[in-house]
């Protein structure tokens, strides 16, 4: 039982010491959070990958938020913005499929990013096909 009280006393001491330390630091004016600047990554199309990541940032679908919207002669797909990916008709899926296969292989990941940036969901019926082809392209690019 004494060891339990000793353990609780030690925990209470550290909490009190941490609280007192924070109070003193704030009184001195040190109330800024520590921040480290993220490394700058050049996502322009002219250079290569930075080599700091396992997957190149340029091929990342998340990189869409840092780029301007790019169109691939697919402005007519803008009418599908904010539509649920499960609610496409077979004719509408064929529209997406036609654009997807008309885009050059090396531009397919950029086309998908473009759709994301424009808030256009790829139809569920086409997602597996698109994902398989893009993954094959990336695997081929890594082995080339």
N, C-alpha and C positions, 0 to 999 in steps of 0.2 A: 504494500500500500504506500509505503514511503517513496518507493521508486516512481510510482505514478504521480505523486505530488511533486517530486523533483522534476520529472519530465514536463509537467504542466507549468511549473515555475520557469523552467528554461525557455519554453515556448513563449510564455508571457513576457519574459525579459527581452527576447529578440523582437517581438512585436512592438514593445514599448521603445526599444532602441531605434527601430526603423521609423516609427512615428515621430520620435524626437528628431532624428536626422532629417526627415522630410520637412519638418517645421522650421528647422534652422536654415536649410537650403532655401526655402521659400522666403524666409525673412531676409536673407541676403539678396534675393532677387533672382535666384536661379530657378525659374519656374518653366523654362523651355524644355520641351521633349528633345531627346537626342535623336538626330536624324542623320542618316548617311545618304548621300545623293545616289540615286540609281545610276548605274553605268549607262552612258549614252550609246545607243545602238543606231547605226545608220541603216535605215530600211529603204533607202533609195534603190531603184532598179539597176543603177550603174555598177555598184560594187558587189563584192561577194559577201558571204556570211562572215560574221565576226569571229566565229569559232568558240564563243563562250558558252554555247548551249548545245545540248545533245541534238536538238532539232533546230534547223535554221529558222530564225524568226521571220524571215521573208515568206516561208512556206506555211507559217502558223496561221490558223484561222483566227486566232485571237489578235493578231497584229492588225486586224481590220479597223480597230478603233483608232489607230494612229495615222491612217492613210486617208486620202481623198477618195471619194466614190469614183469608180472606174466603170464605164459601160462597154459592153462587147456586142454592140448592135442588138441589144436586148431590152430596149426601153419599153417595149410592149409588155414586159413582165412586171413593170411597176404597178400595174392594175391589181396584182396579187399581194401587194404589201399588207402586212398585218393579218394575213389569212392563216387559219389553222392548217398545218401541214396534212392533216387527215381529211380535209374537205375539198380536195381537188377532184374534178371529173377526169375521165380517161383522156378526153380531148385536151384538157389543160395540162395533164402530165406529158402528153405528146409534145406540147409546145416547149416545155422545159427540156425534154429529151432532145428535141431538134436543136435547141440552142446549145445544150451541153456538148453534143457531138459535132457541132460546127466550130466550137472553140478549139484552138490549137492545144495539144496535150500539155505543153509547158505553161499555158495560161489557165488551165482548168482550176487550180487552187485559187488563183486570183479572181476567177469568175465566181467561185463559191463565196469568197470574202466579199465581193461586190454585192451579192445577194444579201448577205448578212448585214452589211452596212445600210442597205436599202430596206431592211426589215421584211425581206421576202423569204418565206420558208420553202425549202425544197420539198416537193410532195413525198409523202411517206412511201409511195409505190416506187420512187426513184432513188431514195436514200441509199439503200444497200448497193445498188449498181454504181452510184456516184462514188461512194466510199471505197468500194473495191477497186475501181479504176484509179482513183487518186492515190490510194495506198500502193498500188502496183507501180504507178509513175514515180512515186517517192522512192520505193525500193529499187527500181531500176536506176534512178538518179544516184542513189547512194553507192551502187555497185559499178557505176560507170566511171 
